[in-house]
Structure formats: structure tokens, C-alpha cells
Amino acid sequence: MGDKALDIKDQSKVRKILDVLCSGPKLEILRMLIDEGSLSASDIAKKLGIKLSTVLNHLSDLVDAGLVGVKSEGIRGVKKYFLISNLVKLELDIKRLVVGPESSIKIERTEDSEIESLALEYVRIKRSHRRGKLPLRPKVRDVMSTLGVDVDTAIRVVDYINTHHDKIADALINEVIDVVKGRGEINVRELAEKLKVHPYWAVMCIEKLVRKGVLKFKNGTIRHD
């Protein structure tokens, strides 16, 4: 990955780069390449939890936009993808991009409030299944199948859950209080099983309620104050 800035003046390339910046999956792939240096398409598919064919389509667009390069490594010539440069300079011809042949840029993003609603709906559905449980880190493919959303939206939902732990805990807090009141006392493992969540989420709720003085937590046992 070079430090020399790419200077893009070709407006068709500019349009392709702007399209990339509006795509959650492509941005996620770019983040991976920044972190890892280079990855094969199958590595990326495993990390994202989506089909290899889908990843290859995204990589093709990234290569076509001039942001990602590809090289063969090893005896078998495994293709590895890498970020060409951290820096890109774009020369924007606004008139051409808006009314010219490159005017087909689509910026269709689900509103943040809707992403929050989808994240909370995912939490509800996972916990409502007979043998379901809210995982610590949801997978993109699982979010897609659970909510029936596209990969772009699923990635944003996963990102929301991973970066808004307080919001997820807030959605569980009232139920935590009811469970502890009903049981008198309970440990973390039992509470997590009752809530049908990964123990981490139970601990998050406990910590919030202890800080508020609602619960007491001592020697691994939770009690209502």
C-alpha cells in the first residue's frame, strides 16, 4: 500500500469512487485491506460472512475504480487484493456528475434511526426464538436472514450493535430488573440464560443498574436494592 496520493481526474473513475463510498460492503472491504494489508477473496468472504461471489463482485468494482490492486502469491498463484493508496485526490466536475453521462450516482442509505430500529428488532427476534440467543458479535449473514435485509443494511446493523452497547443494554434493562426481583438473587450465568443473551450483555445491564443504585452485585450474586 503506497503513501503517494492517487490523482483522479477521469470523471467516470470519480463516479465509480463515489459509488464505492456509498456502499457499506465495499467500505468494509477497504477497512479490512487497511488493517490486513492484503487478503484473498475467500478470506474476505469468511470475515464478512457473505457469499464468495458477492465479495468478488465488490472487489471487481473496487479494482475497476482504481482503489484496489490484485497480485498473485505463492506456488498456486492465489490472488490477493490490496489497497493501492491511502490517499486519493478527486477532481469533481459537478455539472458533468449531476447532469452528464456520469449522473447515475445513487446515494440510497437507510436512515440512522431506521438502523437503530432494525438493530433492536434483531435483538428481539434472536431472543424470541425457542433456542435463540443474542450473540456478542452478530454475523452479517445472520442479520440478513433474520431481518430479511440486504448486505449493505446488514453491515450497518452489525456496526450499530458493535458500537452502541449501551443502547442494546438499555433495551434489556427493564427485563433484568423484573428477573432479579422475581428471583430475589441470581448469578450472571443464570441471568444471561433467562434473558437469552451472551453473558456480556447481562454484565453490561448489571453494571448500568449497579451504578444507578438499582441492583447490588457482590461475590457473583445479583440482588435488587
ZAMI-208828 format. One record per residue: residue number from 0; x, z, y of N, C-alpha, C in turn. Coordinates in nm, 3 decimals. Layout:
BEGIN
> NUM  X  Z  Y  X  Z  Y  X  Z  Y
...
# end
This chain:
BEGIN
> 0  0.085  0.000  -0.119  0.000  0.000  0.000  0.088  0.000  0.124
> 1  0.075  -0.102  0.206  0.160  -0.113  0.323  0.104  -0.041  0.444
> 2  0.195  -0.010  0.539  0.154  0.055  0.663  0.133  -0.046  0.774
> 3  0.174  -0.173  0.751  0.157  -0.276  0.852  0.010  -0.313  0.862
> 4  -0.041  -0.316  0.985  -0.183  -0.343  1.005  -0.217  -0.488  0.973
> 5  -0.332  -0.507  0.909  -0.385  -0.641  0.887  -0.456  -0.685  1.015
> 6  -0.422  -0.801  1.065  -0.482  -0.852  1.189  -0.581  -0.962  1.151
> 7  -0.710  -0.930  1.152  -0.813  -1.022  1.105  -0.885  -1.085  1.224
> 8  -0.872  -1.217  1.236  -0.941  -1.290  1.343  -1.047  -1.385  1.288
> 9  -1.030  -1.426  1.163  -1.127  -1.515  1.099  -1.262  -1.442  1.091
> 10  -1.365  -1.495  1.159  -1.492  -1.424  1.169  -1.565  -1.414  1.035
> 11  -1.540  -1.507  0.944  -1.600  -1.494  0.811  -1.541  -1.374  0.738
> 12  -1.410  -1.350  0.758  -1.344  -1.232  0.699  -1.395  -1.105  0.766
> 13  -1.413  -1.112  0.898  -1.464  -0.997  0.973  -1.601  -0.957  0.918
> 14  -1.687  -1.058  0.897  -1.821  -1.029  0.844  -1.812  -0.962  0.708
> 15  -1.722  -1.011  0.623  -1.708  -0.954  0.488  -1.661  -0.809  0.495
> 16  -1.569  -0.780  0.589  -1.520  -0.643  0.603  -1.631  -0.552  0.653
> 17  -1.711  -0.600  0.748  -1.823  -0.520  0.798  -1.924  -0.494  0.688
> 18  -1.946  -0.592  0.602  -2.036  -0.573  0.487  -1.982  -0.463  0.395
> 19  -1.850  -0.464  0.375  -1.786  -0.362  0.290  -1.811  -0.223  0.347
> 20  -1.799  -0.209  0.479  -1.815  -0.079  0.544  -1.958  -0.028  0.539
> 21  -2.052  -0.115  0.502  -2.193  -0.075  0.489  -2.230  -0.048  0.343
> 22  -2.132  -0.054  0.254  -2.160  -0.037  0.111  -2.097  0.092  0.059
> 23  -2.181  0.185  0.016  -2.132  0.311  -0.038  -2.037  0.295  -0.156
> 24  -2.073  0.214  -0.257  -1.984  0.196  -0.373  -1.848  0.139  -0.335
> 25  -1.846  0.041  -0.245  -1.718  -0.019  -0.206  -1.632  0.081  -0.129
> 26  -1.694  0.161  -0.044  -1.619  0.265  0.028  -1.563  0.368  -0.069
> 27  -1.641  0.401  -0.171  -1.594  0.497  -0.272  -1.474  0.441  -0.348
> 28  -1.478  0.312  -0.379  -1.365  0.248  -0.447  -1.241  0.250  -0.357
> 29  -1.259  0.224  -0.229  -1.147  0.229  -0.135  -1.087  0.369  -0.130
> 30  -1.173  0.472  -0.131  -1.123  0.610  -0.131  -1.039  0.637  -0.255
> 31  -1.086  0.588  -0.369  -1.011  0.607  -0.494  -0.874  0.540  -0.488
> 32  -0.870  0.420  -0.433  -0.743  0.347  -0.426  -0.647  0.415  -0.328
> 33  -0.701  0.475  -0.223  -0.617  0.550  -0.129  -0.557  0.671  -0.200
> 34  -0.639  0.740  -0.280  -0.594  0.862  -0.349  -0.500  0.831  -0.466
> 35  -0.533  0.727  -0.543  -0.461  0.700  -0.668  -0.348  0.597  -0.654
> 36  -0.353  0.516  -0.551  -0.252  0.411  -0.535  -0.296  0.280  -0.596
> 37  -0.320  0.279  -0.727  -0.372  0.160  -0.794  -0.450  0.203  -0.917
> 38  -0.555  0.128  -0.948  -0.641  0.160  -1.062  -0.691  0.031  -1.126
> 39  -0.718  0.037  -1.255  -0.781  -0.076  -1.322  -0.932  -0.068  -1.299
> 40  -1.001  -0.177  -1.324  -1.146  -0.179  -1.306  -1.213  -0.079  -1.400
> 41  -1.161  -0.067  -1.523  -1.221  0.026  -1.619  -1.201  0.171  -1.575
> 42  -1.085  0.201  -1.515  -1.061  0.336  -1.462  -1.165  0.370  -1.355
> 43  -1.189  0.275  -1.266  -1.284  0.297  -1.157  -1.425  0.315  -1.212
> 44  -1.461  0.233  -1.311  -1.595  0.242  -1.372  -1.617  0.380  -1.433
> 45  -1.515  0.432  -1.501  -1.526  0.565  -1.563  -1.542  0.673  -1.458
> 46  -1.464  0.665  -1.351  -1.470  0.767  -1.247  -1.603  0.765  -1.173
> 47  -1.659  0.645  -1.151  -1.786  0.634  -1.080  -1.906  0.652  -1.173
> 48  -1.883  0.631  -1.303  -1.993  0.641  -1.398  -2.091  0.527  -1.390
> 49  -2.040  0.406  -1.357  -2.126  0.288  -1.349  -2.067  0.176  -1.435
> 50  -2.145  0.070  -1.454  -2.104  -0.039  -1.543  -1.979  -0.110  -1.492
> 51  -1.896  -0.154  -1.588  -1.774  -0.227  -1.554  -1.806  -0.355  -1.477
> 52  -1.913  -0.424  -1.517  -1.950  -0.549  -1.450  -1.983  -0.525  -1.302
> 53  -2.047  -0.411  -1.273  -2.080  -0.376  -1.134  -1.953  -0.351  -1.054
> 54  -1.859  -0.278  -1.115  -1.731  -0.250  -1.048  -1.656  -0.379  -1.021
> 55  -1.654  -0.469  -1.117  -1.583  -0.596  -1.100  -1.643  -0.677  -0.985
> 56  -1.774  -0.672  -0.969  -1.839  -0.741  -0.857  -1.794  -0.682  -0.723
> 57  -1.789  -0.548  -0.717  -1.745  -0.482  -0.594  -1.599  -0.514  -0.565
> 58  -1.515  -0.512  -0.668  -1.373  -0.542  -0.649  -1.353  -0.686  -0.603
> 59  -1.433  -0.776  -0.658  -1.424  -0.917  -0.617  -1.453  -0.930  -0.467
> 60  -1.554  -0.856  -0.418  -1.587  -0.860  -0.276  -1.475  -0.801  -0.191
> 61  -1.413  -0.693  -0.241  -1.304  -0.628  -0.167  -1.181  -0.717  -0.160
> 62  -1.153  -0.787  -0.269  -1.040  -0.881  -0.271  -1.070  -0.998  -0.178
> 63  -1.194  -1.047  -0.183  -1.235  -1.160  -0.100  -1.229  -1.124  0.048
> 64  -1.254  -0.997  0.080  -1.249  -0.952  0.219  -1.106  -0.931  0.267
> 65  -1.010  -0.937  0.174  -0.870  -0.923  0.211  -0.823  -0.779  0.222
> 66  -0.904  -0.684  0.174  -0.867  -0.543  0.184  -0.793  -0.493  0.060
> 67  -0.821  -0.554  -0.053  -0.765  -0.508  -0.181  -0.689  -0.621  -0.248
> 68  -0.576  -0.586  -0.307  -0.497  -0.682  -0.383  -0.502  -0.649  -0.531
> 69  -0.455  -0.739  -0.614  -0.455  -0.717  -0.758  -0.322  -0.761  -0.816
> 70  -0.271  -0.685  -0.912  -0.144  -0.717  -0.977  -0.155  -0.687  -1.126
> 71  -0.070  -0.751  -1.205  -0.069  -0.728  -1.350  0.045  -0.634  -1.384
> 72  0.016  -0.536  -1.470  0.116  -0.437  -1.508  0.127  -0.427  -1.659
> 73  0.247  -0.397  -1.707  0.269  -0.373  -1.849  0.274  -0.500  -1.932
> 74  0.302  -0.482  -2.060  0.314  -0.595  -2.152  0.182  -0.670  -2.165
> 75  0.073  -0.596  -2.162  -0.059  -0.658  -2.178  -0.111  -0.720  -2.048
> 76  -0.039  -0.699  -1.940  -0.082  -0.757  -1.813  -0.212  -0.700  -1.761
> 77  -0.228  -0.567  -1.772  -0.350  -0.502  -1.724  -0.360  -0.519  -1.573
> 78  -0.475  -0.564  -1.526  -0.495  -0.584  -1.383  -0.518  -0.451  -1.313
> 79  -0.437  -0.424  -1.211  -0.451  -0.303  -1.130  -0.483  -0.344  -0.986
> 80  -0.577  -0.274  -0.927  -0.619  -0.303  -0.791  -0.561  -0.201  -0.695
> 81  -0.523  -0.245  -0.576  -0.460  -0.156  -0.479  -0.503  -0.193  -0.337
> 82  -0.498  -0.094  -0.247  -0.531  -0.118  -0.107  -0.413  -0.187  -0.040
> 83  -0.438  -0.300  0.025  -0.329  -0.377  0.086  -0.269  -0.304  0.205
> 84  -0.353  -0.244  0.288  -0.302  -0.171  0.404  -0.402  -0.065  0.448
> 85  -0.348  0.044  0.505  -0.434  0.149  0.560  -0.497  0.106  0.692
> 86  -0.434  0.011  0.759  -0.475  -0.027  0.894  -0.527  -0.170  0.898
> 87  -0.641  -0.188  0.965  -0.698  -0.321  0.982  -0.743  -0.338  1.127
> 88  -0.697  -0.445  1.190  -0.741  -0.477  1.326  -0.838  -0.595  1.318
> 89  -0.958  -0.575  1.372  -1.059  -0.680  1.368  -1.082  -0.736  1.508
> 90  -1.086  -0.868  1.517  -1.123  -0.933  1.643  -1.268  -0.978  1.628
> 91  -1.357  -0.912  1.702  -1.500  -0.938  1.687  -1.551  -1.039  1.789
> 92  -1.609  -1.145  1.739  -1.680  -1.241  1.824  -1.828  -1.204  1.809
> 93  -1.877  -1.117  1.898  -2.010  -1.060  1.884  -2.118  -1.169  1.878
> 94  -2.107  -1.268  1.967  -2.209  -1.374  1.970  -2.215  -1.446  1.837
> 95  -2.098  -1.478  1.782  -2.097  -1.552  1.656  -2.149  -1.465  1.542
> 96  -2.115  -1.336  1.545  -2.160  -1.247  1.439  -2.310  -1.223  1.445
> 97  -2.366  -1.225  1.567  -2.508  -1.194  1.584  -2.597  -1.317  1.565
> 98  -2.555  -1.432  1.622  -2.643  -1.550  1.616  -2.578  -1.669  1.547
> 99  -2.453  -1.656  1.508  -2.383  -1.767  1.445  -2.394  -1.765  1.294
> 100  -2.310  -1.845  1.228  -2.315  -1.855  1.081  -2.279  -1.725  1.010
> 101  -2.214  -1.631  1.080  -2.179  -1.503  1.018  -2.281  -1.395  1.051
> 102  -2.402  -1.434  1.094  -2.500  -1.338  1.143  -2.582  -1.272  1.032
> 103  -2.542  -1.291  0.908  -2.621  -1.237  0.797  -2.579  -1.096  0.757
> 104  -2.508  -1.026  0.846  -2.466  -0.890  0.816  -2.588  -0.802  0.795
> 105  -2.589  -0.730  0.687  -2.703  -0.643  0.658  -2.658  -0.498  0.663
> 106  -2.722  -0.420  0.748  -2.692  -0.278  0.756  -2.820  -0.204  0.718
> 107  -2.833  -0.180  0.590  -2.952  -0.113  0.539  -2.908  0.018  0.474
> 108  -2.923  0.127  0.547  -2.881  0.257  0.495  -2.999  0.353  0.494
> 109  -3.012  0.423  0.385  -3.116  0.523  0.377  -3.085  0.634  0.477
> 110  -3.185  0.681  0.550  -3.165  0.785  0.649  -3.112  0.912  0.584
> 111  -3.030  0.988  0.661  -2.971  1.111  0.609  -3.078  1.209  0.561
> 112  -3.190  1.217  0.634  -3.296  1.310  0.595  -3.354  1.272  0.460
> 113  -3.360  1.141  0.433  -3.412  1.096  0.304  -3.313  1.126  0.192
> 114  -3.183  1.117  0.222  -3.081  1.151  0.123  -3.092  1.299  0.087
> 115  -3.114  1.384  0.186  -3.132  1.527  0.159  -3.253  1.549  0.069
> 116  -3.363  1.480  0.099  -3.484  1.494  0.018  -3.460  1.447  -0.125
> 117  -3.386  1.338  -0.140  -3.355  1.287  -0.273  -3.266  1.385  -0.350
> 118  -3.171  1.446  -0.280  -3.082  1.543  -0.344  -3.161  1.663  -0.396
> 119  -3.253  1.713  -0.315  -3.335  1.827  -0.355  -3.432  1.789  -0.467
> 120  -3.478  1.664  -0.465  -3.565  1.617  -0.573  -3.487  1.607  -0.704
> 121  -3.362  1.565  -0.695  -3.276  1.560  -0.813  -3.259  1.700  -0.872
> 122  -3.236  1.798  -0.784  -3.223  1.938  -0.828  -3.350  1.982  -0.901
> 123  -3.465  1.951  -0.843  -3.593  1.992  -0.901  -3.614  1.928  -1.039
> 124  -3.589  1.798  -1.047  -3.614  1.726  -1.172  -3.521  1.775  -1.283
> 125  -3.393  1.792  -1.252  -3.297  1.836  -1.354  -3.336  1.972  -1.410
> 126  -3.391  2.058  -1.326  -3.428  2.192  -1.370  -3.565  2.196  -1.437
> 127  -3.645  2.092  -1.417  -3.781  2.091  -1.473  -3.783  2.044  -1.618
> 128  -3.679  1.972  -1.661  -3.675  1.925  -1.799  -3.656  2.042  -1.895
> 129  -3.712  2.029  -2.011  -3.709  2.139  -2.108  -3.567  2.185  -2.138
> 130  -3.477  2.091  -2.158  -3.338  2.126  -2.185  -3.247  2.084  -2.071
> 131  -3.305  2.067  -1.955  -3.227  2.023  -1.840  -3.149  2.136  -1.775
> 132  -3.053  2.099  -1.693  -2.975  2.196  -1.619  -2.908  2.125  -1.502
> 133  -2.907  2.190  -1.386  -2.839  2.132  -1.271  -2.689  2.145  -1.291
> 134  -2.617  2.033  -1.301  -2.472  2.041  -1.323  -2.397  2.080  -1.197
> 135  -2.272  2.116  -1.213  -2.190  2.148  -1.096  -2.162  2.022  -1.015
> 136  -2.122  1.916  -1.085  -2.093  1.789  -1.018  -2.173  1.677  -1.085
> 137  -2.282  1.635  -1.024  -2.364  1.530  -1.084  -2.291  1.396  -1.091
> 138  -2.325  1.316  -1.190  -2.267  1.184  -1.207  -2.356  1.079  -1.140
> 139  -2.293  0.976  -1.087  -2.367  0.870  -1.017  -2.471  0.808  -1.110
> 140  -2.431  0.778  -1.233  -2.523  0.712  -1.326  -2.643  0.801  -1.356
> 141  -2.620  0.933  -1.368  -2.730  1.025  -1.397  -2.827  1.032  -1.280
> 142  -2.774  1.031  -1.157  -2.860  1.032  -1.038  -2.943  0.904  -1.033
> 143  -2.881  0.792  -1.066  -2.952  0.664  -1.066  -3.070  0.667  -1.163
> 144  -3.046  0.716  -1.285  -3.152  0.717  -1.386  -3.257  0.824  -1.357
> 145  -3.215  0.937  -1.302  -3.308  1.047  -1.275  -3.402  1.014  -1.159
> 146  -3.346  0.955  -1.053  -3.426  0.927  -0.933  -3.475  0.783  -0.925
> 147  -3.418  0.695  -1.009  -3.457  0.554  -1.003  -3.410  0.486  -0.876
> 148  -3.289  0.521  -0.830  -3.235  0.463  -0.707  -3.118  0.371  -0.739
> 149  -3.077  0.291  -0.640  -2.964  0.201  -0.660  -2.833  0.279  -0.652
> 150  -2.724  0.213  -0.688  -2.594  0.281  -0.696  -2.548  0.330  -0.559
> 151  -2.575  0.255  -0.453  -2.535  0.295  -0.318  -2.601  0.427  -0.280
> 152  -2.733  0.435  -0.301  -2.806  0.557  -0.269  -2.761  0.673  -0.358
> 153  -2.738  0.644  -0.486  -2.696  0.748  -0.580  -2.563  0.810  -0.538
> 154  -2.470  0.726  -0.493  -2.340  0.777  -0.448  -2.357  0.868  -0.327
> 155  -2.448  0.831  -0.237  -2.472  0.915  -0.119  -2.538  1.047  -0.157
> 156  -2.625  1.044  -0.258  -2.688  1.168  -0.305  -2.583  1.260  -0.368
> 157  -2.496  1.203  -0.451  -2.388  1.281  -0.513  -2.298  1.341  -0.406
> 158  -2.263  1.259  -0.306  -2.178  1.307  -0.197  -2.246  1.420  -0.121
> 159  -2.377  1.408  -0.100  -2.451  1.513  -0.029  -2.446  1.644  -0.108
> 160  -2.472  1.638  -0.237  -2.471  1.759  -0.320  -2.333  1.822  -0.322
> 161  -2.229  1.739  -0.330  -2.092  1.790  -0.337  -2.043  1.850  -0.206
> 162  -2.106  1.813  -0.095  -2.060  1.861  0.036  -2.160  1.953  0.107
> 163  -2.274  1.979  0.044  -2.376  2.065  0.105  -2.421  2.173  0.005
> 164  -2.324  2.247  -0.046  -2.356  2.350  -0.145  -2.452  2.455  -0.090
> 165  -2.439  2.488  0.039  -2.528  2.587  0.099  -2.674  2.541  0.095
> 166  -2.696  2.412  0.121  -2.832  2.358  0.120  -2.892  2.366  -0.020
> 167  -2.811  2.335  -0.120  -2.860  2.340  -0.258  -2.891  2.485  -0.296
> 168  -2.803  2.577  -0.256  -2.826  2.719  -0.285  -2.952  2.769  -0.215
> 169  -2.974  2.724  -0.091  -3.093  2.767  -0.017  -3.222  2.728  -0.090
> 170  -3.217  2.615  -0.160  -3.336  2.569  -0.233  -3.365  2.656  -0.355
> 171  -3.267  2.736  -0.396  -3.282  2.819  -0.516  -3.302  2.967  -0.485
> 172  -3.275  3.007  -0.362  -3.267  3.150  -0.327  -3.395  3.228  -0.356
> 173  -3.510  3.175  -0.316  -3.635  3.249  -0.338  -3.660  3.275  -0.485
> 174  -3.627  3.177  -0.567  -3.645  3.195  -0.711  -3.547  3.299  -0.766
> 175  -3.426  3.302  -0.711  -3.328  3.403  -0.752  -3.382  3.543  -0.725
> 176  -3.438  3.563  -0.607  -3.494  3.694  -0.570  -3.605  3.733  -0.667
> 177  -3.694  3.638  -0.697  -3.805  3.667  -0.788  -3.755  3.705  -0.927
> 178  -3.653  3.633  -0.975  -3.599  3.660  -1.108  -3.537  3.799  -1.114
> 179  -3.457  3.832  -1.012  -3.389  3.963  -1.011  -3.492  4.076  -0.998
> 180  -3.592  4.056  -0.914  -3.697  4.157  -0.900  -3.770  4.179  -1.033
> 181  -3.799  4.068  -1.100  -3.872  4.077  -1.226  -3.793  4.142  -1.337
> 182  -3.661  4.120  -1.338  -3.577  4.174  -1.445  -3.520  4.312  -1.412
> 183  -3.519  4.348  -1.286  -3.458  4.475  -1.246  -3.308  4.460  -1.227
> 184  -3.240  4.413  -1.330  -3.098  4.380  -1.319  -3.067  4.267  -1.416
> 185  -2.964  4.191  -1.383  -2.931  4.072  -1.461  -2.787  4.033  -1.433
> 186  -2.721  3.968  -1.529  -2.584  3.921  -1.503  -2.586  3.773  -1.465
> 187  -2.470  3.722  -1.425  -2.462  3.585  -1.374  -2.502  3.483  -1.481
> 188  -2.452  3.501  -1.602  -2.483  3.405  -1.708  -2.633  3.399  -1.735
> 189  -2.696  3.515  -1.742  -2.840  3.520  -1.768  -2.919  3.458  -1.653
> 190  -2.874  3.485  -1.530  -2.942  3.429  -1.413  -2.930  3.276  -1.413
> 191  -2.811  3.226  -1.444  -2.790  3.081  -1.448  -2.879  3.016  -1.553
> 192  -2.891  3.080  -1.669  -2.976  3.027  -1.776  -3.123  3.029  -1.734
> 193  -3.162  3.135  -1.666  -3.301  3.146  -1.619  -3.333  3.039  -1.515
> 194  -3.238  3.013  -1.427  -3.257  2.913  -1.321  -3.237  2.771  -1.372
> 195  -3.170  2.759  -1.489  -3.134  2.629  -1.547  -3.038  2.554  -1.456
> 196  -2.930  2.625  -1.420  -2.827  2.567  -1.335  -2.690  2.605  -1.389
> 197  -2.587  2.532  -1.345  -2.449  2.571  -1.374  -2.425  2.709  -1.310
> 198  -2.348  2.798  -1.375  -2.324  2.932  -1.320  -2.274  2.932  -1.175
> 199  -2.203  2.826  -1.136  -2.154  2.820  -0.997  -2.268  2.834  -0.897
> 200  -2.381  2.765  -0.924  -2.493  2.770  -0.830  -2.554  2.909  -0.825
> 201  -2.556  2.978  -0.939  -2.606  3.116  -0.941  -2.517  3.205  -0.855
> 202  -2.386  3.188  -0.867  -2.291  3.268  -0.788  -2.308  3.239  -0.639
> 203  -2.327  3.111  -0.604  -2.349  3.075  -0.463  -2.469  3.149  -0.405
> 204  -2.578  3.152  -0.481  -2.700  3.220  -0.436  -2.677  3.371  -0.423
> 205  -2.610  3.428  -0.522  -2.583  3.572  -0.521  -2.502  3.610  -0.398
> 206  -2.396  3.534  -0.371  -2.309  3.564  -0.257  -2.387  3.560  -0.126
> 207  -2.474  3.460  -0.111  -2.553  3.449  0.012  -2.647  3.570  0.027
> 208  -2.710  3.610  -0.083  -2.806  3.719  -0.077  -2.738  3.855  -0.064
> 209  -2.618  3.868  -0.119  -2.542  3.992  -0.101  -2.501  4.007  0.045
> 210  -2.457  3.897  0.107  -2.419  3.902  0.249  -2.537  3.940  0.337
> 211  -2.658  3.899  0.296  -2.778  3.931  0.374  -2.831  4.071  0.343
> 212  -2.770  4.136  0.244  -2.814  4.270  0.208  -2.938  4.273  0.120
> 213  -2.974  4.158  0.063  -3.094  4.150  -0.021  -3.064  4.193  -0.165
> 214  -2.944  4.157  -0.215  -2.904  4.192  -0.350  -2.777  4.275  -0.349
> 215  -2.756  4.347  -0.459  -2.631  4.419  -0.482  -2.567  4.362  -0.608
> 216  -2.436  4.343  -0.602  -2.364  4.286  -0.715  -2.244  4.374  -0.744
> 217  -2.247  4.440  -0.860  -2.139  4.532  -0.895  -2.116  4.530  -1.045
> 218  -1.988  4.522  -1.083  -1.949  4.522  -1.225  -2.022  4.414  -1.305
> 219  -2.040  4.299  -1.241  -2.101  4.186  -1.310  -2.253  4.191  -1.320
> 220  -2.314  4.293  -1.259  -2.460  4.309  -1.267  -2.523  4.291  -1.129
> 221  -2.633  4.218  -1.126  -2.704  4.190  -1.001  -2.830  4.275  -0.997
> 222  -2.852  4.342  -0.885  -2.973  4.423  -0.866  -3.034  4.392  -0.731
> 223  -3.165  4.410  -0.722  -3.233  4.394  -0.593  -3.214  4.521  -0.513
> 224  -3.184  4.504  -0.384  -3.158  4.620  -0.299  -3.288  4.695  -0.269
# end
